[in-house]
Amino acid sequence: MRILATYSIKGGVGKTATSVNLAYGMADAGLRTLLIDLDPQGASSFYFRVRAASDLKPSKFFRGRRKLRGYIRGSDYDRLDILPARLAHRKFDQVLDRMKHSKRLLSRVLRSLRDEYDVVVLDAPAGISLLSENLFDAADLILVPVIPTTLSQRTYDQLVQFFARHEHSKKKLSPFFSIVQADNEIHQQTMYEMRASSKRFLKSAIPHSAEVESMGIKREPVLKFADQHPGGIAYRRLCIEVLERLRAA
């Protein structure tokens, strides 16, 4: 079982849209896939039309497969299950802070699911926290969407520095450009400079797209309703590239 995380210090960069399309793409490729929505906003859960059970509390989340399995929901798509989020997920850090080995609990929980899924996709909230450090430990690959602007460049640099200071493996980081405007000179220049400074950047880039913005209305992945439009084509390329990087890891 391989674990993918979509993460950014900064919000509003296309993280959840990536998680949703990546999970759908993996399942569509024939892999048994579980999307775990860790963001208390529950946007991934909303897109897939699933709701969390009212008694899913952060304390139960870390008690292993037997407790967790009852909260996993099927989706409208073959081979794709969802563990939806609740607003109570905002208390994850409070719970983790009271538990032993608090930075490795997520990894233990996910290992208990290894016989049931080929791929787990984690949609994480923005910011650095105990939960995000659990994610850094558990994930085989961390996809980092970066809007090609100065502020997003700065937050990506902060993430790399954090990994170095806290001895997380920088090899896990797989940044890619998101919400790219082809006619924006700043975007194009920033992409050139960042790719020149880091070989970790994926070749795939997700364009600013009306189809991606329509996900909230249609409540479906772009890969389902607009796979031949620019956004859908870009996410399909991203899925292929992520699978190739996982196989090479």
HELIX and SHEET records of a PDB file:
HELIX    1   1 LYS A   15  ASP A   28  1                                  14    
HELIX    2   2 ALA A   43  TYR A   47  1                                   5    
HELIX    3   3 PRO A   58  PHE A   61  1                                   4    
HELIX    4   4 ARG A   65  ARG A   69  1                                   5    
HELIX    5   5 LEU A   87  LYS A   91  5                                   5    
HELIX    6   6 PHE A   92  ASP A   97  1                                   6    
HELIX    7   7 LEU A  105  ARG A  111  1                                   7    
HELIX    8   8 LEU A  130  ALA A  138  1                                   9    
HELIX    9   9 THR A  150  ARG A  165  1                                  16    
HELIX   10  10 LYS A  170  LYS A  172  5                                   3    
HELIX   11  11 GLU A  185  SER A  197  1                                  13    
HELIX   12  12 ALA A  210  GLU A  213  1                                   4    
HELIX   13  13 MET A  215  LYS A  218  1                                   4    
HELIX   14  14 VAL A  222  PHE A  225  1                                   4    
HELIX   15  15 PRO A  230  ALA A  248  1                                  19    
SHEET    1   A 8 ARG A  73  GLY A  74  0                                        
SHEET    2   A 8 LEU A  80  LEU A  83 -1                                        
SHEET    3   A 8 THR A  33  ASP A  37  1                                        
SHEET    4   A 8 VAL A 119  ASP A 123  1                                        
SHEET    5   A 8 ARG A   2  THR A   6  1                                        
SHEET    6   A 8 LEU A 141  VAL A 146  1                                        
SHEET    7   A 8 LEU A 173  VAL A 180  1                                        
SHEET    8   A 8 ALA A 205  PRO A 207  1                                        
END                                                                             
